[in-house]
Amino acid sequence: MNAPSSSTQRPPAAAPGPARTIGVPLIAGASLPLAFIGTGLLFLVASVVGLAVFPSVLMLPQTHPHLVAHVHLWLPGFLLTVSMGAMYQMMPVVLGTPLATSTTSAWIHLVLHATGMSAIVAGFAVGRFEVIAFGGSIVTAGVMLFARSVWFTFRAGRRRDATAWCFPLSAGWLLLTVSLGVFMAVNRRWGLFDVSSLVLLRSHAHLGLVGFFLTLLQGATFQLIPMFTMGSVRRPRLVTSSVVCSQVGLPVLATGWILALPVLTVAGAIALVASLACAGIALRATIHARTKRPLEPGIRAFLSGMVLLAAAALLGTALLASLIPEERGAVVYGLVAIPAALALAVLGMLCKIVPFLVWMRTYGPRVGRESVPSATQLGSRRLELAWYILHLAALVVLAPALALRIPALASVGAWVLAAAILIFAANVVRVLDHMRRPRTAPNPHATVKPVSP
């Protein structure tokens, strides 16, 4: 399932169409995953523009509702929405079985998720926890549809390696994450149980960060990196070890927080660091085994994100061991984990996924009949590189600004980050424009007659 790159490929034996071309099943003709991705990017743009206009939000305490609103725009708004759209497309390919849900159910999931997320962010913005609970309930309903789809698709497939298991595992952690979020909002509004809000917040955040995102990355990395670099997975046993360590480390970490046992929290954190170390060694070996030697900006950004994810794990362990101050250290930890590590990894992979989906939908059925551009030609390499450089520059500025509480420097970093994301969005729009205006030319060597409309 390598990304298409030649304009002289012949069409498959079966009649091509928007729902299936070149042997790759496109879910709803790629419109469903692209709709999830587009919705997620809208949440991201809303956050970075808001932070550029009101950078003082970055100076607020970590539990302030306005800062938490932006965290939700990034995590369940941007990163989760994009990831779920990608999973709908990836699962049938990885598991070798059709998606075990109707496209109508998946579209309903998107509507529920976008509606619920909007309510959650609005609730945090105005400090109304009943609104947050309402929005969270809607998001949870969508996640239940999603988790059902993931489980039945996994059960129908025969693949049972670490990559395959990451789908149901991540979906299970996600369902637990959103359910806990609703409970927190309800408890905050009506005070049903006397539990520590900080303990619940930490557990909620890491169920999502580690349970969903890290677990998904552990599987997706070793499916997508070989695909887009024309290589193969190396050190598969380390990939399995990585998944096992993360699935053990997260419950230990959460139990340590709940029982107020620092020994358990540190032990859980060490297990997560070990998980990332195993994945890093396997990823390094896989990258070195690639056939496609030049690394494009998107792949470089993804690898940078994975390195920063390891840095975030080390920083989080230092926080748990009280080696660095809690208040501002936690904010920097959030910066390294979310806008740095996860955002670079996800956006970097979108540089490959979005052109691939658009190419398969728009140009796959035309191969052999017309001269078509390659998937790598749909976007702009210069825009991708400009986004990558500016994104890294913004992080370099924001890290000391947040650690040392320098509002002017934070404002500069917020504007640079907004510029980076807007450049990325402009490149995505450029790629999507190929669906509206295909760039084709007659193929003088075509041996297949065009299909009548």
Secondary structure, 3 states (H helix, E strand, C coil): CCCCCCCCCCCCCCCCECCEECCEECHHHHHHHHHHHHHHHHHHHHHHHHHHHCHHHHHCCCCCHHHHHHHHHHHHHHHHHHHHHHHHHHHHHHHCCCCCCCHHHHHHHHHHHHHHHHHHHHHHHHCCHHHHHHHHHHHHHHHHHHHHHHHHHHHHCCCCCHHHHHHHHHHHHHHHHHHHHHHHHHHHHHCCCCCCHHHHHHHHHHHHHHHHHHHHHHHHHHHHHHHHHCCCCCCHHHHHHHHHHHHHHHHHHHHHHHCCCHHHHHHHHHHHHHHHHHHHHHHHHHHHCCCCCCCCHHHHHHHHHHHHHHHHHHHHHHHHCCCCCHHHHHHHHHHHHHHHHHHHHHHHHHHHHHHHHHHHHHCHHHECCEECCCHHHCCCHHHHHHHHHHHHHHHHHHHHHHHHCCHHHHHHHHHHHHHHHHHHHHHHHHHHHHHHCCCCEECCCCCCCCCCC
